[in-house]
Amino acid sequence: MRIEILESARDDLRLGHAFYEQQRPGLGNYFLDSLSSDIESLLLSAGMHPIHFDRYLRMLSKRFPFAVYYRLEGDTVRIYAVLDCRRDPDRTVERLA
């Protein structure tokens, strides 16, 4: 099994990093480290998460209010989005539906 993070999800991670770095220097790096750990855990837990929007599995981050939306495609875990759960839910629907 391998993990592929699509550019759209990489953009989400960059935005999250920038937001948390503005809150406190170094917090952005902690955010990236935490989300990277969560994403790596998919090597063991992929497929065990609830399905949302009829086609994505959603894993909630352990330390930050973010959700990782992914799909299993063959032997690849493909990450489509890493979204802030505090944002307007309609924006999430637009992005993933």
C-alpha positions, 0 to 999 in steps of 0.5 A, spaced: 500 500 500 502 507 498 499 514 499 498 519 494 497 526 496 494 530 490 496 537 489 489 539 492 490 536 498 497 539 498 494 546 497 490 545 503 496 543 508 499 549 505 493 553 507 493 550 514 500 551 515 500 558 514 494 559 518 497 556 524 504 559 523 500 566 524 497 564 530 504 562 533 511 561 530 512 553 530 505 551 530 504 551 523 510 546 523 507 542 528 500 542 524 504 539 518 507 534 523 501 532 526 497 531 519 503 527 516 502 522 522 495 522 521 496 521 514 501 515 515 496 512 519 492 510 513 497 505 511 494 501 517 487 503 517 485 505 510 478 503 509 476 503 516 473 510 516 466 512 514 464 514 507 462 521 506 459 524 499 458 517 497 465 516 495 470 519 500 472 516 506 473 521 512 479 520 517 479 526 523 485 528 525 487 527 532 490 533 534 487 539 529 480 540 527 481 537 520 478 532 516 482 528 511 478 525 505 481 520 501 479 514 497 482 507 496 484 506 489 487 499 488 493 499 492 493 506 493 490 511 498 489 517 494 488 523 499 483 528 495 482 534 501 485 536 508 479 540 510 478 545 516 472 542 520 470 549 523 469 552 516 462 553 512 460 546 511 457 548 504 464 549 502 466 542 504 460 540 500 462 544 494 469 542 494 467 534 494 460 533 491 
